[in-house]
Amino acid sequence: MSPANEESRRIRRMFDRIGRRYDLLNHLLSGCSDILWRRSALRALNASEDDVLLDVGIGTGDLALEALKGKRKPALIIGVDSALGMMRIGRKKAHGPAGRMGHMDPSGRTIRFVGGSAESLPLRSGVFDGVMVAFGVRNFTDRAAGLRCMWRVLKPGGRLVVLELSRPRYPVIRQLYRLYAVHVIPWIGGVISGDADAYRYLQVSVEAFPDRERFRSLMEGAGFVDTGWRDLSLGVATVYWGDKRS
């Protein structure tokens, strides 16, 4: 097995281990800001009613479920993830009172879950009106390949939106956040999930993620145009966007 495949398998198993407590810890560790961040990402996506969307790294489905709460609900959301345990949790959430065949509202909007990796999406080219990723790109083993795949499956004129955790740019905020991320997050994550190492990985992966302009350049290198980014919560998270030329 190649080093990249071994790393991908390690990350997949890690997320499956913490899946049961993942949503709770996202809300707790962010002070529920993750909910607001997802809403900001969806505003940047600016999807229209009856769009077909792709949620890469859908995990437990929070971003897709949030998209179905909006006034302009997409007709269909396809969610792709390699962490099958996380998706099983997402399916249970989606199979709740809102519907039995995936998450469905009265007008028939639904979420479908598909196993696969971002770097080799098992989907046809040029079929999605929008692609979205929340807290997933930093886990790609090959970010450039993942971005190229997402560009491939977009329709001309479609948009990619990425929501990621970031390193705050202001020195005092950056230092305070780093202390919180290094010392508090693994402790709380370990107590609640039983896997402190998974929450140490969180800080390592954020530190290793390209800075804002560098990631924007990666998007442009994959073919996206009219790219941009906006910081959220003093730079703790960032929304990025880019379009496929029409």
PLY file of the C-alpha trace (Angstrom):
ply
format ascii 1.0
element vertex 246
property float x
property float y
property float z
element edge 245
property int vertex1
property int vertex2
end_header
0.00 0.00 0.00
1.34 3.43 -0.93
2.04 6.01 1.81
-0.85 8.16 0.52
-3.28 5.25 0.68
-2.06 4.31 4.15
-2.55 7.90 5.35
-6.03 8.01 3.83
-6.98 4.79 5.59
-5.61 6.07 8.91
-7.66 9.28 8.67
-10.77 7.36 7.63
-10.48 5.01 10.61
-9.89 7.95 12.96
-13.09 9.69 11.87
-15.06 6.47 12.12
-13.82 6.04 15.71
-15.01 9.47 16.82
-18.16 9.52 14.70
-20.65 9.03 17.54
-19.43 12.17 19.33
-18.34 14.16 16.30
-21.36 16.47 16.06
-21.49 17.10 19.80
-17.81 18.01 19.92
-18.04 20.25 16.85
-20.75 22.28 18.57
-19.08 22.23 21.98
-15.53 23.08 20.91
-16.65 25.88 18.60
-19.23 27.30 20.99
-21.84 26.40 18.33
-20.08 28.72 15.86
-19.80 25.78 13.45
-23.53 26.13 12.76
-23.08 29.79 11.79
-20.01 28.93 9.70
-21.98 26.38 7.67
-24.69 28.95 7.05
-22.04 31.41 5.84
-20.67 28.77 3.47
-24.14 28.11 2.06
-24.70 31.82 1.52
-21.45 31.91 -0.45
-22.61 28.93 -2.51
-25.81 30.85 -3.33
-27.52 27.77 -4.74
-30.82 28.11 -6.55
-33.94 26.07 -5.99
-33.82 22.79 -7.93
-29.99 22.78 -8.10
-28.17 19.47 -7.78
-25.35 19.78 -5.23
-22.38 17.66 -4.22
-21.21 17.56 -0.60
-17.64 16.19 -0.53
-16.66 14.70 2.83
-20.30 14.72 3.89
-19.52 12.84 7.10
-22.50 13.02 9.45
-24.39 15.25 7.04
-24.66 18.55 8.92
-23.86 20.78 5.93
-26.29 18.97 3.63
-29.02 19.01 6.25
-28.47 22.74 6.77
-28.82 23.28 3.02
-32.27 21.68 3.13
-33.41 24.15 5.79
-32.99 27.14 3.49
-35.72 28.87 1.50
-34.18 27.80 -1.82
-33.81 24.08 -1.21
-31.72 22.09 -3.70
-33.52 19.34 -5.57
-30.89 16.75 -4.67
-27.67 16.55 -2.64
-25.18 13.77 -3.30
-22.81 13.25 -0.37
-19.47 11.49 -0.86
-17.18 10.26 1.91
-14.70 7.44 2.45
-15.54 7.23 6.19
-18.45 4.82 5.95
-19.06 4.84 9.69
-19.54 8.59 9.62
-21.98 8.26 6.74
-23.99 5.62 8.59
-24.55 8.23 11.31
-25.47 10.76 8.64
-28.00 8.36 7.13
-29.63 7.81 10.52
-29.95 11.57 10.97
-31.33 11.91 7.45
-33.79 9.04 7.95
-35.44 10.80 10.88
-38.90 12.32 11.06
-38.29 14.32 7.86
-38.33 11.24 5.67
-37.66 7.54 5.20
-35.74 7.43 1.92
-32.86 9.73 2.75
-33.60 13.11 4.27
-36.64 14.39 2.41
-38.81 17.44 2.84
-42.46 17.58 1.66
-41.43 18.86 -1.77
-39.24 15.82 -2.37
-35.73 17.21 -1.75
-33.37 14.50 -0.61
-29.78 13.53 0.34
-28.07 10.45 -1.04
-24.86 9.03 0.42
-22.10 7.52 -1.76
-18.83 5.94 -0.69
-15.74 7.37 -2.37
-12.74 9.67 -2.06
-12.38 13.29 -3.09
-9.32 12.50 -5.19
-11.22 10.04 -7.39
-14.89 10.99 -7.22
-17.06 8.15 -8.59
-19.26 10.62 -10.47
-19.80 11.82 -14.02
-18.26 15.07 -15.24
-20.23 18.29 -15.46
-23.37 17.26 -13.55
-23.45 19.45 -10.41
-24.63 23.04 -10.06
-22.55 23.45 -6.91
-19.96 21.61 -4.82
-19.42 22.20 -1.10
-16.93 20.93 1.46
-16.98 21.62 5.20
-13.88 20.84 7.27
-12.76 18.23 4.77
-10.14 19.60 2.40
-7.41 19.55 5.03
-7.94 15.76 5.21
-7.38 15.20 1.48
-4.20 13.24 0.86
-3.76 15.15 -2.42
-5.47 18.56 -2.30
-4.64 19.45 -5.89
-6.16 16.19 -7.16
-9.25 16.70 -5.00
-9.75 20.23 -6.32
-9.35 19.03 -9.91
-11.96 16.32 -9.34
-14.42 18.80 -7.89
-13.84 21.11 -10.85
-14.46 18.18 -13.21
-17.89 17.28 -11.80
-19.16 20.89 -11.78
-21.28 22.22 -14.60
-19.88 25.26 -16.42
-20.90 28.25 -14.33
-21.07 26.13 -11.16
-19.41 27.12 -7.89
-17.21 25.39 -5.33
-17.36 26.55 -1.70
-14.91 25.31 0.92
-15.28 25.90 4.66
-12.12 25.24 6.66
-10.60 25.96 10.03
-7.78 28.49 9.83
-4.93 30.03 11.74
-6.07 33.50 12.91
-4.00 36.28 11.35
-3.95 38.65 14.33
-1.00 37.70 16.59
-2.81 37.88 19.94
-5.84 35.96 18.66
-3.57 33.45 16.94
-1.62 32.75 20.13
-4.74 32.42 22.29
-6.37 30.13 19.78
-3.24 28.00 19.50
-3.14 27.53 23.29
-6.79 26.50 23.19
-6.22 24.13 20.26
-3.09 22.51 21.69
-4.17 22.10 25.30
-7.95 22.37 25.67
-9.32 20.74 22.53
-7.44 17.40 22.92
-8.39 17.23 26.59
-12.11 17.84 26.02
-12.08 15.72 22.87
-10.37 12.88 24.72
-12.77 12.96 27.64
-15.90 12.96 25.49
-14.83 10.84 22.50
-12.20 8.68 24.19
-9.70 9.55 21.47
-7.49 12.52 22.38
-5.14 11.76 19.47
-7.92 12.50 16.98
-8.27 15.98 18.45
-4.50 16.49 18.49
-4.64 15.70 14.77
-7.13 18.56 14.41
-4.50 21.13 15.37
-1.78 19.45 13.30
-4.00 19.44 10.22
-4.96 23.10 10.66
-1.30 24.10 11.03
-0.41 22.13 7.90
-3.17 23.65 5.77
-2.02 26.23 3.21
-2.51 29.89 4.10
-5.42 31.69 2.51
-3.70 33.04 -0.58
-1.85 29.79 -1.16
-5.09 27.80 -1.05
-6.70 30.31 -3.37
-3.80 29.71 -5.77
-4.38 25.95 -5.55
-8.01 26.51 -6.51
-6.96 28.62 -9.48
-4.42 25.97 -10.48
-7.28 23.44 -10.59
-9.17 25.67 -13.03
-11.40 27.80 -10.79
-11.94 31.47 -11.62
-13.28 34.46 -9.68
-11.89 32.94 -6.50
-12.03 34.59 -3.11
-12.14 34.01 0.62
-13.63 35.52 3.76
-12.59 34.98 7.37
-15.14 34.07 10.03
-14.94 34.48 13.82
-11.72 36.54 13.78
-10.05 34.10 11.40
-10.73 30.84 13.25
-12.52 29.64 10.11
-12.47 30.73 6.48
-14.91 30.37 3.57
-13.34 30.02 0.11
-15.15 30.07 -3.23
-14.39 29.70 -6.91
-16.37 29.22 -10.11
-16.02 27.01 -13.14
-15.94 29.20 -16.22
-19.23 29.12 -18.09
0 1
1 2
2 3
3 4
4 5
5 6
6 7
7 8
8 9
9 10
10 11
11 12
12 13
13 14
14 15
15 16
16 17
17 18
18 19
19 20
20 21
21 22
22 23
23 24
24 25
25 26
26 27
27 28
28 29
29 30
30 31
31 32
32 33
33 34
34 35
35 36
36 37
37 38
38 39
39 40
40 41
41 42
42 43
43 44
44 45
45 46
46 47
47 48
48 49
49 50
50 51
51 52
52 53
53 54
54 55
55 56
56 57
57 58
58 59
59 60
60 61
61 62
62 63
63 64
64 65
65 66
66 67
67 68
68 69
69 70
70 71
71 72
72 73
73 74
74 75
75 76
76 77
77 78
78 79
79 80
80 81
81 82
82 83
83 84
84 85
85 86
86 87
87 88
88 89
89 90
90 91
91 92
92 93
93 94
94 95
95 96
96 97
97 98
98 99
99 100
100 101
101 102
102 103
103 104
104 105
105 106
106 107
107 108
108 109
109 110
110 111
111 112
112 113
113 114
114 115
115 116
116 117
117 118
118 119
119 120
120 121
121 122
122 123
123 124
124 125
125 126
126 127
127 128
128 129
129 130
130 131
131 132
132 133
133 134
134 135
135 136
136 137
137 138
138 139
139 140
140 141
141 142
142 143
143 144
144 145
145 146
146 147
147 148
148 149
149 150
150 151
151 152
152 153
153 154
154 155
155 156
156 157
157 158
158 159
159 160
160 161
161 162
162 163
163 164
164 165
165 166
166 167
167 168
168 169
169 170
170 171
171 172
172 173
173 174
174 175
175 176
176 177
177 178
178 179
179 180
180 181
181 182
182 183
183 184
184 185
185 186
186 187
187 188
188 189
189 190
190 191
191 192
192 193
193 194
194 195
195 196
196 197
197 198
198 199
199 200
200 201
201 202
202 203
203 204
204 205
205 206
206 207
207 208
208 209
209 210
210 211
211 212
212 213
213 214
214 215
215 216
216 217
217 218
218 219
219 220
220 221
221 222
222 223
223 224
224 225
225 226
226 227
227 228
228 229
229 230
230 231
231 232
232 233
233 234
234 235
235 236
236 237
237 238
238 239
239 240
240 241
241 242
242 243
243 244
244 245
